[in-house]
Amino acid sequence: MAAINKWHRAARVVASMAVCVLLVGGATTQAQAADSIRDMQWHLDAMHAEDMWRTSTGEGITVAVIDTGVDPSNVDLKGQVLDGKDLAPAKRAGDEHTDYDGHGTGMAGLIAGTGAFHGGRGAFGLAPGVKILPVRMPATSDIRGYAGPSYLSRAIRYATDSGAQVINISMGARIGSPQLTEAVDYALSHGSLVFAAVGNDGGKDNPVEYPAATPGVVGVAAVGKNLRRTEESAFGDQVDVAAPGEDMVAACRGETGLCRGHGTSDATAIASASAALIWSAHPDWTNNQVLRVMLNTIGGPTDGAKRNDSIGYGIVRPRIALKNPGDPGPADVYPLPDLAASASPSASPTSTEAASRDAKTPAAATAKNDDGNGLLWAGLGGGAVLVLGGVGAAVAVARRRRPNAF
């Protein structure tokens, strides 16, 4: 969510090499303090956050944020950020608590912000009881060649070994690697869930990014206030679920400590926070059961397909999962088909990840890019989409209207 255009410019320069890590959150502008920053967080209204918090805040769950570092001094994140790991090169001053870009702090804010800014009128995360484990990654300018997947692999293994139940990766690389696939397998076998952004070039060349397309990773796309895939959100077989990723406001680095942004980075943070809410309410469940309930209670495509390439199986609805989770199913079976497909004897080492992406589209489903990518909300009611005021020297927030509900 922070100012990350430099990452995208660097990535475009080396796009033909398809090897550099790039952040996949949209451009962010710093938000000034309004009477209530919470009024600006439309996604929390749509998801009925306050209702969910009566049942779960994510307490007892650790979410690893593999990103640019997380600033624990941000008012909305004080007391939420653990000691983590710094994988950035020595020339980057500080450690995992030094956010050289602001992006990682923004993701942590969307997940675990407490709203403490401005005397309790700050930005909330969807799961304000969560603890954040920061893992600071190198910037694109700091790495070359296959270092992107290599660093991601190290970060995933560290997060797993450090006890993070949920691993949030709001970044990606244009290539995968066996090392990255093995790291994801390691995380899943040790009880973690991995969520990763599918990328923000859906309106351009729509490249496939990893680890979102790696077997066993939950690839996350972004939807806007109209509950449809945003124009920038990548689409394809790598998309498993979707979450809000438009006009997002959260704690971040900066003079005010608040930023407004957009992108699949933000959507991934919301998906990770959703898993944390469910897991906190059912601490005896395994990673497979948490994900299965997320999928069972998801708002599916309106065209009747089981999934499509825009929002995958649908938009996350933790509110429904907390109220009526249903049968979590077997504890030891991963609920998405790509992992089993990648382990098939017919899948060669060079075709494994391509085969796994294909496996995400069941034979009975018709993949679509833009049609039918809204939600089915049986019995949830309608309502007008929230319209927010712009951000300038001061923020004017439009009168709040009831947004569409998740």
Secondary structure as GFF3:
##gff-version 3
##sequence-region A 1 406
A	DSSP	alpha_helix	5	13	.	.	.	ID=ss1
A	DSSP	beta_strand	21	23	.	.	.	ID=ss2
A	DSSP	beta_strand	29	30	.	.	.	ID=ss3
A	DSSP	three_ten_helix	37	40	.	.	.	ID=ss4
A	DSSP	alpha_helix	42	46	.	.	.	ID=ss5
A	DSSP	alpha_helix	49	53	.	.	.	ID=ss6
A	DSSP	beta_strand	62	67	.	.	.	ID=ss7
A	DSSP	three_ten_helix	75	77	.	.	.	ID=ss8
A	DSSP	beta_strand	85	86	.	.	.	ID=ss9
A	DSSP	alpha_helix	103	112	.	.	.	ID=ss10
A	DSSP	alpha_helix	117	120	.	.	.	ID=ss11
A	DSSP	beta_strand	131	136	.	.	.	ID=ss12
A	DSSP	three_ten_helix	140	142	.	.	.	ID=ss13
A	DSSP	alpha_helix	147	161	.	.	.	ID=ss14
A	DSSP	beta_strand	166	169	.	.	.	ID=ss15
A	DSSP	beta_strand	171	173	.	.	.	ID=ss16
A	DSSP	alpha_helix	178	189	.	.	.	ID=ss17
A	DSSP	beta_strand	193	197	.	.	.	ID=ss18
A	DSSP	beta_strand	218	223	.	.	.	ID=ss19
A	DSSP	beta_strand	241	244	.	.	.	ID=ss20
A	DSSP	beta_strand	248	251	.	.	.	ID=ss21
A	DSSP	beta_strand	258	261	.	.	.	ID=ss22
A	DSSP	alpha_helix	264	281	.	.	.	ID=ss23
A	DSSP	alpha_helix	287	296	.	.	.	ID=ss24
A	DSSP	alpha_helix	318	323	.	.	.	ID=ss25
A	DSSP	alpha_helix	337	342	.	.	.	ID=ss26
A	DSSP	alpha_helix	352	358	.	.	.	ID=ss27
###
